[in-house]
Amino acid sequence: MSHLKTADASLLPIFLLSAAGFTVLTTEFIIVGLLPSMARDLHVTVSKAGLLVTIFALTVAAVGPILTARVVGFERKKLFLFTLLLFALSNGLASFAPNIFVMAVARLLPALMLPVFWSLASETAVQITGPEHAGKAISMVSFGVVGATIFGIPIGALIAYQFGWRSAFAILGVLALAKALLLLFFLPRLPGAKDRLPVLQQLGILRQPRILGHIFLSLLVFAGMFTAYTYLADILEKLAGFSGSTVGWILMGFGGVGLIGNWAGGRMVDRHALGASILFCTPLAIGLCMLVPFMKWRAMLAFVLVVWGFCQAALITVSHTRVMKATAGMPALGASLNISGANLGIALGAFIGSCAIDVAGLQSVGLAAAVIIIAAIAAAAFFWGDAPYPASLS
């Protein structure tokens, strides 16, 4: 295994992988904060613009495990450079998109490589540092990924308010190109997996009902979260009456609370993964039910958003770790399977939210999301009797 000679020397490339992960994942989530202004500019409804989230997520879900299993043997530096260049190109295209159809193409391209990056970045970080520093390497890469899921939306909302939504995509494109250049100079050349199993043999893990159950649970959790989260910026503007700049700062606070939730989720998932899922889903479901009734009571709305942000970030970490533990021995594939389940849930959630808006109005998405989260609680309780998880992901 190839790695740098000292842990200190390897900090820079690990940091760059984390920063690249932030850009890659921000590309997926930034659109949520841009939906109101994007819909106006492209002359479509917010519910139809929300389907761009569905397109991205469905693509990730469809290609993630197969593509990850196929490229796991590729040289990692070239793989990551290609990913970042593709993201630079797609974000540049999005910034100039004249209509919703071109925007859909711009969202489709990066969705092909996102699951590959997320699945292999942690494994590559360990390859750089050596197994004796595995925990530190994985935590650093994960910080960039989790940070993107928490802060990507509010950052995009603030940029869009100040300079327009197209500027947000343009800036992401420039950042992706800059990080590609940094990886070119500072990331060492690293071989892919030498003992790669055939793709179909790797995917044979899907014949295990327990694995399918955990992927299904991730699907439900993310579907519930993104039924409402996809339209949170629009909810805060139209139902709560906040201005665009205020919405951006509210979403930033939402993300800040999420950092604490991410830490709590990481602690609780090691004690009992399914128990942690129920622990964080329960207050989330209650908070989503309270969203609209307390919309005009600022203090209570703030409380609901704190609960929502805390539990949502915790569940991102809990779900990812839960599936990786269930597939110990093939952590990269486990991560990719969770990403597929999660993104299928995101696609389903964005679609359900869109339908709820068209049928019952924007005020209905919180209740619709809560119903799905309650279904996730029921599923976690059903799977409670699973065998204990292995202690290691390696």
N, C-alpha and C positions, 0 to 999 in steps of 0.2 A: 504494500500500500504506500502510495506516494504522499508525503506531507512535509511541511516546513520543519526546520530543525528545532525551533523553540516555539512555545506558546505565544510569547510576546510578538515574535516575527509574523505569526499567522493572524494576529488581530486585524490588520488592515484588510486582507482579502475577505475575512469573515464579515467585517463591518460592511464592506462593499456588497457582499451577497445579501446582507440584511437590507441595505439601502435599495438594492435592485428589487428585492421582494416587496418593499414598500411601494415602489413605482408600479410594479406588475399588478399588485392587488388593488392599488388605488384606481387603476384603469378600469377595473371591474365595478367598483363601488361608487366612483365619483359621480356617475350619471344620476344617482338618486337625488342628490342635492341640486341638480341642474334641470330636473324635469319641468318645473313650471315655466321657466324662461325658454327652454328648448322647444317645448310644445307650442308656445306662442310664436316663436320665430319660424318654425317649420310648418305652421298652420295645421296642427293636429291637436286632438284632445290630450289631456294629461294621461288618461287611461290608455290611449293608443301609444303614446310615447313610452309609457311604462312597459309596454311589450318588448322594448329594446333590452330591458333587463331579462326578460324571458328568453329572448334569442341568445344572449350571451350565456346565460346559465344552462340552457339546454345543450348548447354546443359543448361546453365544458363537461357536462354530465355524460354526453354521448361518446366523446373521444378520449376522455381522461385516462381510464384504466388501460385501454388498448394501446394508446400512443405511449404512455409511460412504460408499459411492459416492453414495447418494441424498441424504445430508444435508450433503455437503461444501460446498454452496453456502449453507448456513444461517448466520445471524448467530451468531458463536461464543459470545458472552457468554450469550445466552439458552439455547444448547445445553448449555453447561456447568452453568448454574444448574438447568436441568431435570434433568440427570443427577444432580447432588448431592441434589436434593430427592427424586428417585426412590429413591436409595440410603438416604436418611434414613428414608423410609417403609418400605422393604423390611427394613431392619435392625430397625426398631421392631417390625414384624410378626414377625420371626424371634425376637425376645426374648420374645414372648408365645405362640409357637406351641404349641398343646396336643398336637399329634401330628405324625407324620412327613409327612403330606399337606399341612398348612398350612406346614410348614417348606419343603417342595418348592416351593410357590408363592412363598414369600418369597425363595427362591434364584433362581427363574426371572426375576423382575422386574429385578433389577440386571444380570443377564447380558445383557439386551437392549442396554444402553447402554455397558457396559464397553468393547467393542471400538471404539466410536465415540470415547470419551474418549481411550483410549490412542493411537489412530491420529492424532487431530487435535491433541492437546495440544502436541506438539513443533512442528508446523507453525504453530500459533497463537502459540507463544512467539517464533518468528522474526518473525512478523508484528508483534508488539509491539515488539521491539528493533530491527528492521531487519536486513537481510542481513549487515551488517558485524559483527554480534555473534551470528551464527547458532550458531556452535559452543558458545559459552557458554550460550546460551538452551537449546539441546537438552540439553546435559549437566546443567543444573539440573533440568529436567523429568524426565529419565531417572533422576536420583538418587532422586526420590520413587517412581517406578515400581519400580526395582530394590530400593529399600529395603523396599517392601511385600512383594515376593516373598521377601526374606530374613528380615525381622523380623516380618511379620504373624502367622505361626504361633506363634512363641515368646511374643509379647506376648499373644495370645489365650489361650495355655495358662496363662500366669501369672495373668491376670485370672480365668480360669475356676477356677483352684485356690483363689484367695482369695475370690472373690465369686460363683462359679457361671457356667456358660457363657452363661446368658441375659444376664448383665451385660456380657459382651463385645460382644454384638450391640447392646445398648442404648447402650453407650458409643460404638460406631461410628456409630449413628444420630445421636446428639447431635453428634459431630464432623462428620459430613456436613452437618448443618444449619448448624453454626457456620461451616464453610468456604463454604457457599453464601452466607451473609450477607457474609462478607469479600469474596468475588468480586463480589457485588452492588455494594459500595461502592468497590472498588479495581481491579477489572479493567475496562479501557476497552472500549467497544463496538467490535467488529471485524467487518467484513463477511466472508462466506464467499468461496470461490473464485468468481471472475467467469467464468472460461473453463472451466466444468465440462463435461466430456464426458458424453454419455448413459451411463446405468448399464451397458447391455449393451456399449457400446464400451469402457468402462473395463475391464470384466471379460473382454474379448477377450484380455487378456494371458494368460489361463489356457489359451489354445490353444498356448502355447509349452511344449514338453516340458521344457525346462530349468527353467522357473519351477515347473512341477508337481513336478519332481524335488526342488527345494529345499524346497518345502512339505512333501513326503512325508518328507524327512529331518528337518525340525522335528517332524513328527508322531511319528516313531520315537524321537527324542531325548526328547521330553516324555513319551511313553508309558512309556519305560524308567524315567525319573526318578520318575514319579508312581505307578508300580506299587508301589514301596516307600515313597516319601515320604508318600503319603496315609496310610499306617498306621504311620509312624515313632513317633508318640507312644504308640500301643498296643504297638508292639514294645519300646520302652524300659520301659514299665510292666510288661508281662506276661512278657517273655523276659529282660530284664536286671534286673528287680526294683527299678527306681527309683520313688520316690514322685512324685506329681503335680507338686509344686513343683520337685523336682530335674529332672524332664523338661523343665519350662519353662525352666530355666536352661541345660540342655544344648542345647535348641533355640536359645536365645539365642546361645550360643557357636558353634553351627552356622552361625547367620546372620552372626556377626562374621567368621568365616573366609570366608564368602561374599563379604563386601566386598572382600577381597583377590582372590578368584577373579573377581569382576566386573571389577576393574581389569586383571587378567591377560588375561581374555577380550577386553576392549576393545583391548588392545595387540596380541594375536596375530591377531585377526580381520582387521586391516588388512594383515597380511602375506600370509595365505592363508586364506580363509574355510573351505574344506573341510579343509585341513590342521589348522586350529585345532579343528574339530569332532572329528577323529580324535585329536588330541593330548589333549583333555580327556575324550573318551569312554572311552579305553583304561584309564586308572587308575580311572575311575568303575566300569567293569565289574568290574575286579579287586576293588575295595573292596566292591562289593555281594555278590560271591561270598564274601568274607571275613566278612561281617556276622554271620551266625549262628555259625559255628565259633569266633569270638573274642568271643562275647557275654559270657561270664563273666570274660574277662581284661580288666580295666578299662583298662589302658594300651593294649592292642591295639585295643579298642573305640574309645577316644578317637582313635587314629590313623586308623581306618577312617572315623569321622565327620568328621574334618578333611579327609581326601581327598574324601569324598562332598560335603561342604559347599562346598569350594573348586571342585571340578569342576562341580557343579550350577549354581552362580551364574555361573561362566564360560560355561557352555553356554547359559544364558538370554540373555546379551548376544551371544554368538557367533551364535546362531540368528536373533535379531531383526535384527542388522546384516547377516547373510549374505543374508537374503531381501530386505531393503530395497535392498541393493547390486545384487542381481540384477534388481530392478524399478526401477532408477534412472530418473528422469523422472516417476514416480508413487510417491513415497515413502510417502504416506499410505495408498494402496491396498496397497503392498507390506507395510507394517507390519500392516495389517488382515489380509492373507492369511497372514502368519506367525502372527498371533494366532489365526486360525481353525485353522491346522494344529497349533499348539501346544495349543490347547484341545481339539481332537479327540484329540490324543495324551493329554492329561490325562484326558479322559473314558475313553478306552480303557485307560489305565494303571490308573485307579481300579477299572474293571470287572474287568480281569485280576487285579489284586490281590485283589479281593473273591472271585473264583472260586478263586484259589489258596488263600486262607484256608479256604474252604468245603471244598475237595477235599483239601488236604494240610496245612492248618494255617498259623498265622501265621509259622512259621519258614521257609516256602517262598517268601515274597514277594521276598526279596533275590535268590535265584537266578533267579526268574522275571523280575525287573527286569534282571538282568545279561544274560540271553539276548536281550532286546529291545535293549539298548544295543549288544551285539555285532552285531546286525542293522543298527543305525544306522552302526556303523563300516564294515560291508560296503557299505552304500549310499553312504556318503561316498567310499569308495575307487572305487566304480563310476562316480560322477559326477566323478571327479578330472580328467578330460580337458576339463572345461568351459572355455569361452572366458574370458579374464581379465575381472575385474569392472571397471566404470568407476570412476574415482577419486572421483566425487562422487555424492551422493544427491539433489542438487537438479536 
